Amino acid sequence: MTGKRSLILLYSLGVCSLFAGELLAQDGGTIDSGATAWMLASCALVLLMTPGLALFYGGMVRTKNVLGTIMHSLFCMAIISIQWVVIGYSIAFGPSNGGFFGGLDYAFLNGVAWDAARDGESIPHLVFMTFQMMFAIITPALITGAFAERVRFGPYVVFTLLWATLVYDPIAHWVWGGGILSGSEHSWLKMFGTGALDFAGGTVVHISSGVSALVLVLMIGKRRGYPDQPVLPNNLVFTVLGAGILWFGWFGFNGGSGLDSNGLAGLAFTVTHLCAASGALSWAVVEWVHRGKVSVLGVATGLIAGLVCITPASGYVLPMPALVMGLIVGPICYYFVAILKGKLGYDDSLDAFGVHGVGGTVGALLTGLLFDYGVAGLAESGDDAVSRGSQFGAQAVAVLVTWVYAGGVTAILVVIIDKTMGFRISEEDEATGLDVSQHDETGYNM
């Protein structure tokens, strides 16, 4: 009897679960458990990228600045999470009918259901919001590699909050939220027949952060003693470990951006890996030719450049074009990092602009040339046909708009914060290091 009762109970629970699922489908659209599971995993993968970035950046600075540099990325995980649920998500994805900013419909997560799908998608609205939160967290953290070792913590926090609200959130709305760079009827890019192709954040994440990084270093100046005094990394093992974590997390970054567990997720996963590998390889070859040796730091930087490059294209290209993209972006980023930066004399400490700004721009433009019509869902012939030249034009406009807007707003923020709070640490504190002067801690006790 006990066995029969158990079977009856299990059967009853099964019927109830089916009924509950049917009610859910009626109330909020069908939620697919497989897609939701993949998206929850992707959320975790993308969040892990920020600690990976902290290690990547933290290993490249001097011993006296390792904790301060790690703190820049770590603190983004806290402060941007709060900003995102209070107002950031609403600015980025709230309805606006083609405006520059989303409305306040989703402020404080109003209307963001945990048990109903968003706009006909197969995952809960709350899961979509959380996935996008992880992108919002890492983007301002990327900028910190440019001004490493020379900014005060308080002004950095204020800048990060304002930059996320005034730069990242609006650009995310323009590209992904139905705004001026999307494929919506309100897009500025209607003349090209389509919106910008940015599957996982070439413009939204990498160009916005990379260009802002360049503006910051030009405005706040070089580290004292740069480039005459050597700046030796404190722990390249940290940097390589961080690069590996970033590579690992990037599978969720790109693979999750289709918002489903399907063939497109598999394609994005594969092309992400191939472009990272070919980016590392092409960087190594160029460095070998140029310097006579291949550095571990160089290979780590090259694979990140490949990951950056494939990000906008990861849901639109096939594997072989992705491999080509990595072969192209490696030498270009190497030139900016190893040659041009020295010639021009700007102090992009950890190459945030040279990798993310340049790599993101290259990736966004190559997406317009190398996309696959079937994968991208674009018509190759007929009234709705989109030529590669036309799509390249749309990509170029999106890149230009992102460069101008992100750079301009960043410049305004730097001026205001510097005049009111003072962005740079004092000469004495810079000599002491961020760890002691800003946090009263040391990374290594010897």
C-alpha positions in Angstrom: 0.0 0.0 0.0 2.8 2.4 0.8 4.2 2.0 -2.7 0.7 2.6 -4.2 0.2 5.7 -2.1 3.6 7.0 -3.3 2.7 6.4 -6.9 -0.7 8.2 -6.4 1.1 11.1 -4.7 3.7 11.4 -7.5 1.0 11.2 -10.1 -1.1 13.9 -8.3 2.0 16.1 -8.1 2.7 15.6 -11.8 -0.9 16.6 -12.7 -0.7 19.7 -10.5 2.6 20.7 -12.1 1.1 20.4 -15.5 -1.9 22.4 -14.5 0.4 25.1 -13.0 2.4 25.2 -16.1 -0.7 25.7 -18.2 -1.8 28.5 -15.9 1.6 30.1 -16.4 1.3 29.8 -20.1 -2.0 31.5 -20.0 -0.9 34.4 -17.8 2.5 35.2 -19.1 3.5 33.2 -22.2 5.3 29.9 -22.3 8.4 29.7 -20.2 10.8 27.0 -21.4 12.7 25.3 -18.6 15.7 24.4 -20.8 16.1 28.0 -22.0 15.7 29.3 -18.5 18.3 26.9 -17.1 20.8 28.0 -19.8 20.2 31.6 -19.2 20.6 31.2 -15.4 24.0 29.5 -16.1 24.9 32.3 -18.5 24.1 34.9 -15.8 26.6 33.2 -13.6 29.2 32.9 -16.3 29.0 36.6 -17.2 29.1 37.6 -13.5 32.3 35.5 -13.1 33.9 37.6 -15.8 34.2 40.6 -13.5 36.3 38.8 -10.9 38.2 37.4 -13.8 38.8 41.0 -15.1 39.9 42.0 -11.5 42.6 39.3 -11.6 43.5 40.1 -15.2 44.0 43.8 -14.4 45.3 43.2 -10.9 48.2 41.1 -12.0 49.5 43.8 -14.4 49.9 46.6 -11.9 52.6 47.2 -9.4 52.5 45.5 -6.0 51.4 48.6 -4.2 48.3 48.9 -6.4 47.1 45.4 -6.7 44.2 45.6 -4.2 43.1 49.1 -5.4 43.0 47.8 -8.9 41.0 44.7 -8.0 38.7 46.9 -5.9 37.7 48.9 -9.0 36.2 45.8 -10.6 34.9 44.2 -7.4 33.0 47.3 -6.4 31.2 47.5 -9.7 29.5 44.2 -8.8 27.9 45.9 -5.8 27.1 49.4 -6.9 26.0 48.7 -10.5 23.7 45.9 -9.4 21.8 48.4 -7.2 21.8 51.1 -9.9 20.5 48.6 -12.4 17.5 47.4 -10.5 16.6 51.0 -9.3 16.8 52.8 -12.6 19.4 51.4 -15.0 17.3 48.6 -16.4 14.4 50.9 -17.0 16.5 53.4 -18.9 18.0 50.7 -21.1 14.9 48.5 -21.7 11.9 50.5 -20.7 9.5 51.4 -23.5 10.1 54.8 -25.2 8.7 54.6 -28.7 12.1 55.2 -30.2 13.3 57.8 -27.8 16.9 58.3 -26.6 16.1 56.7 -23.2 13.7 54.1 -21.9 10.9 55.3 -19.7 10.6 54.7 -16.0 8.1 51.8 -16.4 10.6 49.3 -14.9 12.1 51.5 -12.2 12.6 49.6 -9.0 11.7 46.5 -11.1 8.1 47.5 -11.3 6.4 45.1 -13.7 9.4 42.8 -14.1 7.7 39.5 -13.4 9.5 36.4 -12.1 6.8 34.1 -13.3 6.0 35.5 -16.8 8.0 35.8 -20.0 9.1 39.1 -21.5 7.6 40.1 -24.8 7.0 36.5 -26.1 10.4 35.2 -25.1 10.9 31.8 -23.5 12.5 33.0 -20.2 11.1 34.9 -17.3 11.3 38.7 -17.5 13.3 38.7 -14.2 15.9 36.4 -15.7 16.3 38.6 -18.7 16.8 41.6 -16.4 19.4 39.7 -14.4 21.3 38.6 -17.5 21.5 42.2 -18.7 22.6 43.3 -15.3 25.8 41.3 -15.6 26.7 43.2 -18.8 26.0 46.5 -17.1 28.4 45.4 -14.2 31.4 44.5 -16.3 31.3 47.4 -18.8 32.4 50.3 -16.4 34.9 47.8 -14.9 36.6 47.6 -18.3 37.3 51.3 -18.2 39.4 51.0 -15.0 42.3 49.4 -16.8 43.0 52.7 -18.5 43.5 54.9 -15.4 44.9 52.2 -13.1 47.2 53.3 -10.3 46.3 57.0 -10.2 42.7 57.8 -9.3 40.9 58.4 -5.9 38.3 55.8 -4.9 35.5 58.2 -4.0 35.5 60.1 -7.4 35.8 56.7 -9.1 32.6 55.6 -7.5 30.7 58.8 -8.5 32.0 58.5 -12.0 31.0 54.9 -12.3 27.4 55.6 -11.2 27.0 58.6 -13.5 28.7 56.9 -16.5 26.5 53.8 -16.2 23.4 56.0 -16.0 24.3 58.5 -18.7 26.4 56.4 -21.1 25.9 52.7 -20.8 22.2 52.6 -20.2 21.2 55.0 -23.1 23.5 53.2 -25.6 22.0 49.8 -24.5 18.6 51.3 -25.2 19.6 52.6 -28.7 20.9 49.2 -29.8 18.9 46.6 -27.8 16.0 48.4 -26.4 14.3 49.6 -29.6 16.1 53.0 -29.9 17.9 54.9 -32.6 20.5 52.3 -33.6 18.2 49.3 -33.5 16.2 47.8 -36.3 12.9 49.4 -35.0 10.8 51.8 -37.1 12.2 54.6 -35.0 15.9 53.8 -35.9 18.2 56.4 -37.4 19.5 53.5 -39.6 16.3 53.0 -41.6 18.1 54.4 -44.6 20.2 51.3 -44.6 17.3 48.9 -44.4 18.3 47.5 -41.1 19.7 48.4 -37.7 23.1 47.9 -36.3 24.1 44.2 -35.8 25.4 43.9 -32.3 24.7 40.5 -30.9 26.4 40.7 -27.5 27.8 44.2 -27.0 30.5 45.4 -29.5 29.1 48.9 -29.4 27.2 48.8 -26.2 30.0 47.2 -24.1 33.4 47.4 -25.7 33.4 50.6 -27.8 31.6 52.6 -25.2 34.0 51.6 -22.5 37.1 51.6 -24.7 36.5 55.1 -26.0 35.6 56.4 -22.6 38.9 54.9 -21.3 40.9 56.9 -23.9 39.1 60.1 -23.0 39.9 59.5 -19.3 43.6 58.9 -19.8 44.0 61.9 -22.0 42.2 64.2 -19.5 43.7 63.0 -16.2 47.2 62.5 -17.5 49.9 59.9 -17.2 51.2 58.1 -14.2 54.1 60.0 -12.6 57.3 58.7 -14.1 55.7 57.1 -17.1 57.2 56.0 -19.5 60.7 56.6 -18.1 60.3 54.5 -15.0 59.6 50.8 -15.5 56.2 49.5 -14.5 56.6 45.8 -13.7 53.5 43.5 -13.3 53.3 42.2 -9.8 51.8 38.8 -10.7 51.4 37.7 -14.3 50.0 34.4 -13.0 47.0 36.4 -11.8 46.7 37.9 -15.3 46.7 34.6 -17.1 44.2 33.1 -14.6 42.0 36.1 -15.2 42.3 35.7 -19.0 41.2 32.1 -18.6 38.2 33.0 -16.5 37.3 35.7 -19.0 37.5 33.2 -21.9 35.3 30.8 -19.9 32.8 33.4 -18.9 32.6 34.8 -22.5 30.7 31.6 -23.5 27.8 32.9 -21.4 28.4 36.4 -22.6 27.9 35.5 -26.2 26.2 32.2 -26.0 23.5 33.5 -23.8 22.7 36.6 -25.9 20.3 34.7 -28.1 18.2 34.2 -24.9 17.6 30.5 -25.7 19.2 27.1 -25.5 19.4 26.2 -29.2 21.6 26.0 -32.3 22.2 29.7 -32.3 23.6 29.4 -28.8 25.9 26.6 -30.0 27.0 28.7 -32.9 27.8 31.7 -30.8 29.7 29.4 -28.4 31.8 27.9 -31.1 32.7 31.2 -33.0 33.6 32.8 -29.7 36.1 30.1 -29.0 37.6 30.2 -32.5 38.0 33.9 -32.6 39.7 33.9 -29.2 42.1 31.2 -30.4 43.0 32.9 -33.7 43.3 36.3 -31.9 45.9 34.8 -29.6 47.7 33.1 -32.5 47.9 36.2 -34.7 49.1 38.3 -31.8 51.8 35.8 -31.0 53.0 35.7 -34.6 53.2 39.5 -35.0 54.9 39.8 -31.6 57.4 37.1 -32.6 58.2 39.0 -35.8 58.4 42.4 -34.1 60.2 41.5 -30.9 61.8 38.2 -31.6 59.9 36.5 -28.7 56.3 35.6 -27.8 55.2 36.8 -24.3 52.7 35.2 -22.1 51.1 38.6 -21.5 50.9 39.1 -25.2 49.1 35.8 -25.9 46.7 36.6 -23.0 46.0 40.0 -24.5 45.5 38.6 -28.0 42.9 36.1 -26.9 41.0 38.9 -25.1 41.2 41.0 -28.3 39.7 38.0 -30.2 36.9 37.7 -27.7 36.2 41.4 -28.0 36.1 41.3 -31.8 33.7 38.4 -32.1 31.2 39.8 -29.5 29.1 41.9 -31.9 29.2 39.2 -34.6 28.8 36.1 -32.5 25.2 35.5 -33.5 25.6 36.5 -37.1 28.7 34.8 -38.5 29.8 31.2 -39.2 32.9 29.5 -37.8 35.4 30.2 -40.6 34.7 34.0 -40.8 35.0 34.1 -37.1 38.4 32.6 -37.3 39.3 35.2 -39.9 38.1 38.0 -37.6 40.6 36.8 -34.9 43.5 36.8 -37.4 42.6 40.3 -38.4 42.1 41.9 -35.0 45.2 40.5 -33.3 47.7 42.5 -35.4 45.6 45.6 -35.3 45.3 45.6 -31.5 49.0 44.8 -31.2 49.9 47.9 -33.3 47.8 50.1 -31.0 49.1 48.5 -27.8 52.8 47.9 -28.6 53.6 50.6 -31.1 51.2 53.5 -31.5 50.6 54.0 -27.7 54.4 54.6 -27.3 54.6 56.9 -30.3 51.7 59.1 -29.1 52.7 58.9 -25.5 49.3 58.4 -23.9 49.2 56.2 -20.7 46.5 53.6 -21.3 47.8 51.7 -18.3 46.3 48.2 -19.0 45.3 48.8 -22.6 41.5 49.2 -22.1 41.3 51.4 -25.3 43.9 49.4 -27.3 41.9 46.2 -26.8 38.3 47.1 -26.1 37.9 50.3 -28.0 40.0 49.2 -31.0 38.9 45.5 -30.9 35.2 46.5 -30.5 35.4 48.9 -33.4 37.1 46.3 -35.7 34.6 43.7 -34.7 31.6 45.9 -35.3 32.8 46.9 -38.8 33.7 43.3 -39.7 30.3 42.2 -38.7 28.8 44.3 -41.5 31.1 42.5 -44.0 31.2 38.9 -42.8 27.7 38.2 -41.5 25.8 35.2 -42.9 22.4 36.1 -44.3 20.7 33.0 -43.0 22.1 33.3 -39.5 21.5 37.0 -39.2 17.9 36.7 -40.5 18.5 39.2 -43.3 17.1 39.0 -46.9 19.7 38.6 -49.6 17.3 39.4 -52.4 13.9 40.9 -53.0 12.3 44.1 -51.7 13.8 43.7 -48.2 17.3 42.8 -49.4 20.2 44.2 -47.4 23.6 44.4 -49.1 26.9 44.0 -47.3 27.8 47.6 -48.3 24.5 48.8 -46.8 25.0 46.8 -43.6 28.6 48.0 -43.3 27.3 51.6 -43.6 24.9 50.9 -40.7 27.7 49.5 -38.6 29.9 52.5 -39.3 27.2 54.9 -38.3 26.6 53.0 -35.1 30.3 53.0 -34.3 30.6 56.7 -35.0 27.6 57.6 -32.8 28.9 55.4 -30.0 32.4 57.0 -30.2 31.0 60.5 -30.2 28.4 60.1 -27.5 30.5 58.0 -25.1 33.6 60.1 -25.5 31.7 63.4 -25.2 29.7 62.5 -22.1 32.7 61.0 -20.5 34.7 64.2 -21.0 31.9 66.2 -19.4 31.8 63.9 -16.4 35.6 64.0 -15.9 35.6 67.8 -15.9 32.7 68.1 -13.4 34.1 65.4 -11.1 37.7 66.8 -11.3 36.5 70.3 -10.5 34.3 69.3 -7.6 36.1 66.3 -6.1 39.5 66.0 -7.7 40.0 62.8 -9.7 43.6 62.1 -9.3 45.4 61.0 -6.1 48.1 63.3 -4.8 51.7 62.8 -5.7 52.4 61.4 -2.2 49.6 58.9 -2.4 50.6 57.8 -5.8 54.1 57.1 -4.6 52.6 55.2 -1.6 50.1 53.3 -3.8 46.4 52.8 -3.9 46.3 49.9 -1.5 47.5 51.9 1.5 46.4 55.4 0.5 42.8 54.5 -0.5 42.1 51.3 1.4 44.6 51.1 4.2 45.5 47.5 3.2 48.3 45.7 1.4 48.0 42.9 -1.1 51.1 41.1 0.0 52.6 40.9 3.5 56.3 40.2 3.4 
